[in-house]
């Protein structure tokens, strides 16, 4: 299911920022009041970087292209990514911007995010060197709606990647404006795998039932993979039937980045030629295991640990 995936090379294009995690709130903050939390940690954040870290942990070679500020938080992020042997040789450290920051207020049940975009909003499609395609088999982009400067050119980026023989995947992330613009339809015509969660799926389709919403969005060549949190994940098979896998039970500490770790697990299996159910199961295992520690990357599993959890949850 998974060994062949290690031979495929993934180019992740996207944002890099730090997460300041306030974990274990006893009451959620409201204006004019102060609340306490049980723990705090500064960790590598951003959906694109967390997915890249998850892929690298599973053994998939990863090249990352993005921007950070030429500042201590940017260097902190890059050091964390280098520790997973991610190729950062083309990442731009820009002295004109600050590295983005997200403050995450979390509990085992849910989280709320407050973000300063900074470098997150600075990356443009025209910045991406097309020669990077020669050293990759697949291109992944996360945080479509958050990356304001990249978003208008994602369709062009994917079109060029597919013309060069690469496959593509996209995780939309939440739209802070809640506009959910019509440009997504054009972008999806160049996407092989699309990874909305349940909230994003509902917002994009105005349909409550996840299976019906997936069927509404799915068009050739796009495979829509719905991430349903504690209810697992589902997609529509080539035979038209819904394939649903449950979320493995683990002791949850923090759900930050669980969907991005799911993306990494699914892509690792998919690039290795696994069946749809196997891809969903590895994705669900990687997402679940990533929730055992603070932040999105601290407890991401290696391939042996993820496949062991898959085997334990037939």
C-alpha positions, 0 to 999 in steps of 0.5 A: 500500500505505501512503500511505492509512495516513497519514490514519488516526489512532492512539491508543496507550494504554500505558506509557512508560519508559527503557531502560538498554542494556548492549550486547555482553556477552561472558559473561552475568552470574551472581550474585556475578560482574561482566562487561563490555559493549561499549557503554551508552546510555540511550534511550526504552523501553517497547513502547507508546512504541516502537510509537508512535514507529515509527508516527509515523516512518512518517507516521501521526498518533499521540496517546499517553495514559499516565503518567510520573513527574514526574522527569528520566527521565520528561521525557527520555522525553517529549522523545524522543516530542515530537521525532517530533511525537507528541501528548502533551497528555494524558500525566500526569506524576505526582509520586507515582510514579517513571518505569519503568526497564528494564535491557536486557543485549543482544547481536546474538543475544538480550537479557535484561530487568530492569524496575522497573515504577514508572509502568508499573504505575500506569495504569488503564483508568478514567484513559483519557478516552473523548473521545480516541476522537473524534480517533482511528481506531484504539486500540493497547495493548502490554505487556498483562501488564506493565501490571498496573493497566491489564490488567483494564480493557483489554477494557472500553477496547476495547469502548468504542473499537469502540462509538465506531467505532474498530478495535483492536490488542493486543501481549501482551508477556511475562508476568513471572509466566508465569501467562498468565491466562484473561482474554486470551480475553475481551479478544481478543473486542474485538481486531481485530489481535493481535500475539504473538511466538513465545514468547508464542504458545506460552505462550498456546496450549501449542502448539509449531507457530506455524501451529497455534497461530495457528489455535487463537487466531484467532476472528472478529473477531481477526486473529492475527499471529505474529512469528517473529523471524529466521523472519519473520512469518505470519498466516492469510488470509481464505481460510484459507491461511497467509501467511508472509513472511521477515525481511529480512537486515540487519546486527543491532546490537540487537533491542530493540523490533523486535517493536514496530516490526513492529507499527507497520509492519503497522498503518500498512499495515493502516490504509491498506487494504493486503493481508495480505501487504503488511502483513506485509512492511512490518511485517517490514521495519520490525522488521528495520531497527530492529535496526541501532542501540542501542535500539528507536527510533534506526534506525526507518525512514521510509516510503521506507526501509521500502518500499525494503527491501520492494521489495528482498526480493520 
